[in-house]
Amino acid sequence: MGRFDEAVVCCKRHLELSRELGDRLSEGRALYNLGNVFHAKGKHIGRVGHKDPGEFSEEVKGCLQQAVTYYE
């Protein structure tokens, strides 16, 4: 658990292969999975930080924004 960078590499490879094959369903799954990885990473970073629960670091905001981008 917590191997987010490795998961991103795998998901991006999945996305690349899906696009090469022209498999739109698989491409959608790859994008969804990328969104899930960044969402989980943002939540994880937010949990381990010792800041005010209402305050998010730039790293957390970046991860969550990337998740939204892939979900779109």
C-alpha atoms as a printed R data frame, in Angstrom:
   type eleno elety resid chain resno       x      y       z
1  ATOM     1    CA   MET     A     1   0.000  0.000   0.000
2  ATOM     2    CA   GLY     A     2   1.092  3.541  -0.591
3  ATOM     3    CA   ARG     A     3   2.964  2.742  -3.812
4  ATOM     4    CA   PHE     A     4   1.195  5.491  -5.704
5  ATOM     5    CA   ASP     A     5   4.041  6.382  -8.064
6  ATOM     6    CA   GLU     A     6   4.270  2.782  -9.255
7  ATOM     7    CA   ALA     A     7   0.509  2.672  -9.733
8  ATOM     8    CA   VAL     A     8   0.635  5.843 -11.850
9  ATOM     9    CA   VAL     A     9   3.309  4.301 -14.084
10 ATOM    10    CA   CYS     A    10   1.188  1.172 -14.579
11 ATOM    11    CA   CYS     A    11  -1.975  3.153 -15.293
12 ATOM    12    CA   LYS     A    12  -0.197  5.401 -17.784
13 ATOM    13    CA   ARG     A    13   1.175  2.341 -19.570
14 ATOM    14    CA   HIS     A    14  -2.350  0.895 -19.644
15 ATOM    15    CA   LEU     A    15  -3.579  4.169 -21.146
16 ATOM    16    CA   GLU     A    16  -0.808  4.204 -23.741
17 ATOM    17    CA   LEU     A    17  -1.524  0.631 -24.849
18 ATOM    18    CA   SER     A    18  -5.265  1.264 -24.977
19 ATOM    19    CA   ARG     A    19  -4.760  4.252 -27.243
20 ATOM    20    CA   GLU     A    20  -2.338  2.349 -29.480
21 ATOM    21    CA   LEU     A    21  -4.937 -0.406 -29.894
22 ATOM    22    CA   GLY     A    22  -7.802  2.039 -30.349
23 ATOM    23    CA   ASP     A    23  -9.690  0.392 -27.488
24 ATOM    24    CA   ARG     A    24 -11.889  3.201 -26.184
25 ATOM    25    CA   LEU     A    25 -13.413  1.139 -23.372
26 ATOM    26    CA   SER     A    26  -9.988  0.201 -22.045
27 ATOM    27    CA   GLU     A    27  -8.866  3.825 -22.432
28 ATOM    28    CA   GLY     A    28 -11.775  4.936 -20.271
29 ATOM    29    CA   ARG     A    29 -10.882  2.378 -17.638
30 ATOM    30    CA   ALA     A    30  -7.257  3.531 -17.640
31 ATOM    31    CA   LEU     A    31  -8.309  7.165 -17.161
32 ATOM    32    CA   TYR     A    32 -10.688  6.175 -14.368
33 ATOM    33    CA   ASN     A    33  -7.925  4.186 -12.668
34 ATOM    34    CA   LEU     A    34  -5.523  7.131 -12.934
35 ATOM    35    CA   GLY     A    35  -8.140  9.316 -11.291
36 ATOM    36    CA   ASN     A    36  -8.549  6.774  -8.498
37 ATOM    37    CA   VAL     A    37  -4.797  6.620  -7.883
38 ATOM    38    CA   PHE     A    38  -4.458 10.407  -7.584
39 ATOM    39    CA   HIS     A    39  -7.576 10.596  -5.414
40 ATOM    40    CA   ALA     A    40  -6.196  7.922  -3.068
41 ATOM    41    CA   LYS     A    41  -2.773  9.603  -3.006
42 ATOM    42    CA   GLY     A    42  -4.325 12.961  -2.104
43 ATOM    43    CA   LYS     A    43  -6.391 11.399   0.680
44 ATOM    44    CA   HIS     A    44  -3.349  9.524   1.985
45 ATOM    45    CA   ILE     A    45  -1.163 12.629   2.074
46 ATOM    46    CA   GLY     A    46  -3.962 14.555   3.775
47 ATOM    47    CA   ARG     A    47  -4.259 11.897   6.484
48 ATOM    48    CA   VAL     A    48  -0.586 11.679   7.345
49 ATOM    49    CA   GLY     A    49  -0.127 15.457   7.543
50 ATOM    50    CA   HIS     A    50  -0.418 17.044  10.975
51 ATOM    51    CA   LYS     A    51  -2.125 20.201   9.830
52 ATOM    52    CA   ASP     A    52  -5.505 21.692  10.478
53 ATOM    53    CA   PRO     A    53  -8.071 19.283   8.943
54 ATOM    54    CA   GLY     A    54  -9.525 22.147   6.908
55 ATOM    55    CA   GLU     A    55  -6.166 23.038   5.383
56 ATOM    56    CA   PHE     A    56  -4.768 21.109   2.427
57 ATOM    57    CA   SER     A    57  -1.161 21.282   1.310
58 ATOM    58    CA   GLU     A    58  -0.336 22.183  -2.271
59 ATOM    59    CA   GLU     A    59   0.672 18.550  -2.847
60 ATOM    60    CA   VAL     A    60  -2.757 17.312  -1.751
61 ATOM    61    CA   LYS     A    61  -4.490 19.939  -3.882
62 ATOM    62    CA   GLY     A    62  -2.341 18.944  -6.860
63 ATOM    63    CA   CYS     A    63  -3.172 15.256  -6.488
64 ATOM    64    CA   LEU     A    64  -6.877 15.924  -6.169
65 ATOM    65    CA   GLN     A    65  -6.814 18.266  -9.173
66 ATOM    66    CA   GLN     A    66  -5.090 15.581 -11.235
67 ATOM    67    CA   ALA     A    67  -7.778 13.132 -10.142
68 ATOM    68    CA   VAL     A    68 -10.488 15.498 -11.369
69 ATOM    69    CA   THR     A    69  -8.675 15.931 -14.687
70 ATOM    70    CA   TYR     A    70  -8.583 12.181 -15.292
71 ATOM    71    CA   TYR     A    71 -12.175 11.699 -14.167
72 ATOM    72    CA   GLU     A    72 -13.318 14.283 -16.719
